[in-house]
């Protein structure tokens, strides 16, 4: 029995990046031998075990054979005759198909180290076409390693996979898993650029794909193209270290611009409501978590009003806070403001522009929060007011607090 460190840990070590969790492949063993050595079984579809001391994952070397469409359609074969090279051959990219033995020697049968030096994402073998998840994984790696290029022959394979309908067989859980991880990389725009280039974006996210070529008013959007703007917004969200919920909201904030009637372009009146409807379709399709969905809806509907908030009086600011549910959910409101800042700064030449709207709306919220709603409610009841009248009294006091605290007209 021989054990090898494989995959990401080897790749990251060669790149000089912090090492990821180590995964091991075991050659020349059986499940019974692993159990006898004290390893704990955890694999459902193939033999994977936890080391009894380190709790690192050890998988028996295996091969896979395509048996049905989609990423689940595989027959797995694992026995002592499967070699390390057999196991590495089934992996997605050459940079992920390297190993180190227990003495530290590099095993690199498919040229992964050379592709690391050349900054190339290249498939290992023709088996790449058998698993459509690999398209998403490669796009995610492109977002992580932004200076890597996709090999021409690999891009051709991905385009063929899209044409053959393999992407149609992807299940929501795996799509969202890869999309969400790609959104959290250093250059999320690269993921969508790769998916668009191979044709997968039009299948998975047609609402996003149709944004390229859609013009916007150059006075507000020097980059003009809506798709270009969206990529700049996503990269700004990464630059500002935004959490996943904010990055997803950035992805979906302008979807409605793709359905603006041609006769009114480049203006996009009413795109906010259309964006909200389209993002609901995206969320239903890929089973997007509720926190991401709710924030994206707020940002889609209100980002224009947040941008214009410096022009609003106290009453209008209060209405904006109410629509954003800011008093009940201030943390989510803070995330909405960050997404709006990403939108404002994700524009050509405006990347370093300050965004005072964020602090101004924070100040408005603090003023509204300073009102003692319970005391006002008690006083209203003493006057004989009930129901909506109590709510009106509280709201009026909050508008007064904003006007007074910020020196605004009521």
C-alpha positions as a printed Julia matrix, in Angstrom:
410×3 Matrix{Float64}:
   0.0    0.0     0.0
   1.31   3.45   -0.99
  -0.23   6.84   -0.18
   0.18  10.08   -2.16
  -0.87  13.67   -1.52
  -2.86  14.74   -4.58
  -4.63  17.66   -6.2
  -4.97  21.14   -4.77
  -2.4   20.82   -1.99
   0.32  19.94   -4.5
  -0.78  22.68   -6.92
  -0.88  25.38   -4.25
   2.48  24.38   -2.84
   4.08  24.75   -6.29
   2.41  28.15   -6.68
   3.67  29.29   -3.3
   0.12  29.78   -2.07
  -1.16  28.75    1.37
  -1.72  25.0     1.23
  -5.29  23.8     1.12
  -6.46  20.74    3.03
  -4.5   17.7     1.96
  -6.23  14.85    0.15
  -4.57  11.48   -0.25
  -4.86   8.67   -2.78
  -4.03   5.14   -1.71
  -2.71   2.69   -4.29
  -2.61  -1.09   -3.85
  -5.1   -1.44   -1.02
  -8.66  -2.61   -0.4
 -11.48  -1.34    1.83
 -10.94  -4.22    4.23
  -7.26  -3.38    4.59
  -8.08   0.27    5.24
 -10.57  -0.68    7.93
  -8.1   -3.07    9.51
  -5.57  -0.22    9.68
  -8.04   1.87   11.66
  -9.32   4.16    8.89
 -12.93   5.3     9.17
 -15.21   4.91    6.1
 -17.01   8.08    4.91
 -17.45   7.63    1.15
 -20.95   6.95   -0.14
 -20.28   6.49   -3.87
 -16.68   5.25   -3.71
 -14.17   4.16   -1.04
 -13.05   7.22    0.99
 -11.72   7.01    4.53
 -10.61   9.32    7.33
  -7.15   8.8     8.8
  -7.52   7.58   12.4
  -5.23  10.33   13.73
  -5.09  13.27   11.31
  -8.67  12.91   10.02
  -7.42  13.72    6.51
  -9.25  12.04    3.63
  -7.72   8.98    2.02
  -9.42   7.66   -1.15
  -8.61   4.4    -2.87
  -7.24   4.94   -6.37
 -10.14   4.64   -8.79
 -11.26   4.98  -12.37
 -14.61   6.15  -13.69
 -16.65   5.12  -16.71
 -19.46   7.21  -18.19
 -22.79   5.39  -18.0
 -25.47   8.1   -18.35
 -25.81  11.85  -19.05
 -24.94  14.38  -16.38
 -22.43  14.41  -13.58
 -23.98  11.46  -11.71
 -23.83   9.06  -14.62
 -20.61   7.21  -13.71
 -19.56   3.71  -12.77
 -16.65   3.81  -10.32
 -14.0    1.08  -10.22
 -11.54   0.82   -7.32
  -9.26  -2.14   -6.58
  -5.54  -2.73   -5.91
  -4.78  -2.93   -9.65
  -5.69   0.75  -10.27
  -2.47   2.77  -10.57
  -1.79   6.31   -9.45
  -1.61   7.41  -13.08
  -5.01   5.81  -13.73
  -6.44   7.83  -10.86
  -4.81  11.11  -11.93
  -6.0   10.66  -15.52
  -9.66  10.96  -14.46
  -9.08  14.4   -12.9
 -10.22  17.63  -14.5
  -7.14  19.8   -15.09
  -3.45  19.05  -15.41
  -2.68  21.46  -12.57
  -4.9   19.32  -10.33
  -3.48  15.99  -11.57
  -0.18  15.99   -9.69
   0.86  14.05   -6.6
   3.65  13.78   -4.06
   4.71  10.49   -2.53
   5.47  10.11    1.14
   9.13  10.93    0.48
   8.14  14.22   -1.17
   8.87  13.29   -4.79
   6.61  14.94   -7.38
   4.55  12.66   -9.63
   3.39  14.62  -12.68
   2.44  12.36  -15.62
   0.34  14.97  -17.44
   2.52  18.07  -17.36
   0.73  19.98  -14.6
   3.87  21.71  -13.36
   4.65  23.0   -16.86
   1.1   24.31  -17.22
   1.44  26.07  -13.86
   4.56  27.82  -15.12
   2.85  28.69  -18.41
  -0.32  29.86  -16.63
  -2.59  27.5   -18.59
  -5.8   25.71  -17.59
  -5.79  22.49  -19.63
  -7.87  19.33  -19.41
  -6.09  16.08  -18.55
  -7.79  13.75  -21.03
 -10.84  13.33  -23.22
 -12.64  12.09  -20.11
 -13.14  15.8   -19.29
 -16.21  15.83  -21.56
 -17.95  13.2   -19.44
 -18.64  15.49  -16.47
 -20.37  18.86  -17.13
 -19.52  20.09  -13.62
 -15.96  20.42  -14.9
 -17.0   23.39  -17.03
 -18.07  25.21  -13.88
 -14.98  24.09  -11.99
 -12.66  25.33  -14.71
 -14.47  28.66  -14.81
 -14.12  28.9   -11.03
 -10.39  28.21  -11.27
 -10.16  30.96  -13.9
 -11.64  33.33  -11.31
  -9.1   32.18   -8.72
  -6.08  32.21  -11.03
  -6.98  35.3   -13.02
  -3.73  35.38  -15.01
  -4.23  31.83  -16.34
  -5.58  31.29  -19.86
  -7.81  28.42  -20.95
  -6.06  26.14  -23.44
  -7.64  26.35  -26.89
  -8.3   22.62  -27.08
  -9.98  22.71  -23.67
 -12.25  25.57  -24.68
 -13.18  23.6   -27.81
 -14.13  20.61  -25.64
 -16.32  22.76  -23.41
 -18.1   24.25  -26.4
 -18.79  20.75  -27.69
 -20.13  19.72  -24.3
 -22.54  22.66  -24.36
 -23.61  21.8   -27.92
 -24.18  18.17  -26.88
 -26.54  19.23  -24.1
 -24.36  18.03  -21.22
 -24.84  21.33  -19.37
 -28.61  20.82  -19.45
 -28.17  17.78  -17.16
 -26.63  19.77  -14.3
 -28.59  19.77  -11.06
 -29.29  22.96   -9.09
 -27.24  22.03   -6.03
 -24.03  21.55   -7.99
 -24.55  24.64  -10.13
 -25.11  26.84   -7.08
 -22.16  25.25   -5.25
 -19.75  26.13   -8.05
 -21.27  29.55   -8.83
 -21.18  30.6    -5.19
 -17.57  29.48   -4.81
 -16.61  31.3    -8.0
 -18.31  34.48   -6.83
 -16.04  34.41   -3.77
 -12.81  34.24   -5.77
 -10.47  37.2    -6.33
 -11.73  37.92   -9.88
 -15.29  36.61  -10.16
 -15.68  38.25  -13.57
 -13.34  35.65  -15.06
 -15.76  32.85  -14.2
 -18.56  34.47  -16.17
 -16.27  35.42  -19.05
 -15.19  31.77  -19.44
 -18.76  30.49  -19.16
 -19.84  33.01  -21.77
 -17.01  32.13  -24.14
 -17.9   28.43  -24.16
 -21.66  29.05  -24.39
 -22.56  27.67  -20.96
 -23.66  31.05  -19.57
 -26.49  31.26  -22.11
 -27.76  27.9   -20.81
 -27.25  28.42  -17.09
 -27.88  32.17  -16.74
 -29.46  33.57  -19.91
 -30.56  36.6   -17.88
 -26.89  37.49  -17.38
 -25.69  36.41  -20.8
 -28.02  38.78  -22.64
 -26.56  41.86  -20.92
 -23.52  42.07  -23.21
 -24.12  44.47  -26.06
 -26.88  46.32  -24.2
 -25.97  50.06  -24.09
 -26.35  52.42  -21.14
 -26.21  56.24  -20.94
 -22.5   57.13  -21.11
 -22.98  60.05  -18.71
 -23.63  57.56  -15.9
 -21.83  54.55  -17.39
 -18.6   55.49  -19.21
 -18.1   51.76  -19.94
 -21.51  51.87  -21.75
 -21.93  48.09  -22.21
 -24.12  46.57  -19.48
 -22.27  43.26  -19.47
 -18.94  45.02  -19.06
 -20.42  47.06  -16.21
 -21.67  43.93  -14.48
 -18.21  42.36  -14.56
 -16.7   45.54  -13.13
 -19.28  45.53  -10.32
 -18.48  41.9    -9.47
 -14.76  42.6    -9.33
 -15.4   45.66   -7.18
 -17.34  43.44   -4.76
 -14.27  41.22   -4.52
 -11.99  44.23   -4.05
 -14.19  45.41   -1.16
 -14.16  41.9     0.38
 -17.95  41.63    0.19
 -19.69  38.49    1.51
 -21.48  36.06   -0.8
 -24.91  37.66   -0.33
 -23.59  41.01   -1.55
 -21.77  39.48   -4.51
 -24.88  37.62   -5.62
 -26.89  40.84   -5.32
 -24.3   42.55   -7.52
 -24.66  39.78  -10.1
 -28.44  40.25  -10.31
 -28.94  43.98   -9.76
 -29.26  44.95  -13.45
 -30.84  41.86  -15.03
 -33.84  43.91  -16.19
 -31.65  45.94  -18.55
 -31.49  42.89  -20.79
 -35.23  43.19  -21.46
 -35.43  46.95  -22.01
 -37.34  47.61  -25.28
 -34.95  48.55  -28.08
 -36.82  51.75  -28.92
 -36.03  53.34  -25.54
 -32.35  52.38  -25.27
 -29.94  53.45  -23.85
 -32.33  54.53  -21.07
 -33.62  51.74  -18.82
 -36.73  53.11  -17.14
 -38.35  50.49  -14.93
 -35.47  48.04  -15.11
 -35.46  47.68  -11.32
 -38.8   45.89  -11.22
 -37.88  43.74  -14.2
 -34.6   42.83  -12.49
 -36.47  41.66   -9.41
 -38.71  39.38  -11.48
 -35.78  37.91  -13.39
 -33.67  37.27  -10.32
 -36.62  35.37   -8.82
 -36.42  33.05  -11.84
 -32.69  32.59  -11.31
 -33.2   31.82   -7.63
 -35.94  29.29   -8.35
 -33.87  27.6   -11.05
 -30.73  27.11   -8.98
 -32.26  26.94   -5.47
 -30.4   30.0    -4.26
 -30.36  30.35   -0.45
 -32.96  32.67    1.05
 -30.46  35.2     2.45
 -28.95  35.73   -1.01
 -32.37  35.92   -2.63
 -33.79  38.48   -0.2
 -30.81  40.81   -0.35
 -30.69  40.62   -4.15
 -34.36  41.57   -4.32
 -33.82  44.66   -2.15
 -30.79  45.76   -4.18
 -32.48  45.14   -7.54
 -35.51  47.24   -6.58
 -33.82  50.04   -4.66
 -30.26  50.57   -5.96
 -31.34  53.53   -8.09
 -33.06  55.16   -5.14
 -30.02  54.58   -2.94
 -27.84  56.25   -5.57
 -30.23  59.24   -5.62
 -30.66  59.4    -1.85
 -28.65  62.63   -1.5
 -31.58  64.37   -3.23
 -34.23  63.02   -0.81
 -35.89  64.86    2.05
 -36.55  63.28    5.45
 -39.89  61.76    4.48
 -38.49  60.18    1.32
 -35.5   58.81    3.23
 -37.88  57.24    5.74
 -39.88  55.61    2.95
 -36.64  54.2     1.5
 -35.65  52.79    4.89
 -39.08  51.19    5.19
 -38.96  49.61    1.75
 -35.55  48.15    2.63
 -36.87  46.96    6.03
 -33.82  48.7     7.48
 -35.15  49.16   11.03
 -35.93  45.48   11.49
 -32.94  44.21    9.52
 -30.11  46.74    9.81
 -27.41  44.17    9.02
 -29.05  43.35    5.71
 -29.46  47.06    4.98
 -25.73  47.52    5.52
 -25.11  44.75    2.98
 -27.47  46.48    0.53
 -25.51  49.7     0.88
 -22.26  47.85    0.17
 -23.77  46.3    -2.96
 -24.88  49.74   -4.12
 -21.38  51.11   -3.57
 -20.01  48.26   -5.71
 -22.5   49.24   -8.41
 -21.53  52.92   -8.27
 -17.81  52.22   -8.35
 -17.97  49.39  -10.91
 -17.77  51.88  -13.76
 -14.96  52.84  -16.11
 -12.78  55.53  -14.53
 -14.98  55.79  -11.43
 -13.5   52.93   -9.45
 -12.04  55.25   -6.78
 -14.99  57.63   -6.59
 -16.3   58.15   -3.02
 -19.8   56.94   -2.22
 -21.23  59.33    0.4
 -24.72  57.87    0.02
 -23.67  54.94    2.17
 -22.79  57.02    5.23
 -25.75  59.36    4.69
 -28.22  56.48    4.78
 -26.48  55.02    7.81
 -26.99  58.38    9.51
 -30.67  58.42    8.52
 -31.12  54.97    9.99
 -29.43  55.97   13.24
 -31.78  58.92   13.53
 -34.83  56.73   12.96
 -33.53  54.15   15.45
 -33.16  56.86   18.12
 -36.93  57.22   18.38
 -38.5   55.46   21.39
 -41.3   53.7    19.56
 -42.65  52.05   22.71
 -43.04  55.36   24.52
 -44.82  56.88   21.54
 -47.14  53.88   21.37
 -48.04  54.24   25.06
 -48.77  57.95   24.61
 -50.89  57.19   21.54
 -52.96  54.65   23.45
 -53.5   57.17   26.23
 -54.96  59.47   23.57
 -57.27  56.7    22.46
 -55.37  55.88   19.28
 -55.09  52.3    18.09
 -53.87  50.27   15.09
 -52.67  52.31   12.12
 -52.75  55.57   14.07
 -50.04  54.29   16.42
 -47.91  53.31   13.44
 -48.43  56.73   11.88
 -47.34  58.43   15.11
 -44.15  56.39   15.33
 -43.38  56.98   11.68
 -43.95  60.73   12.0
 -41.58  60.86   14.96
 -38.93  59.05   12.95
 -39.29  61.48   10.05
 -38.9   64.35   12.52
 -35.77  62.73   13.96
 -34.23  62.38   10.49
 -35.11  65.96    9.59
 -33.71  67.34   12.83
 -30.65  65.12   12.98
 -29.62  65.68    9.38
 -30.81  69.24    8.86
 -33.32  68.3     6.16
 -36.74  69.45    5.12
 -39.41  67.17    6.4
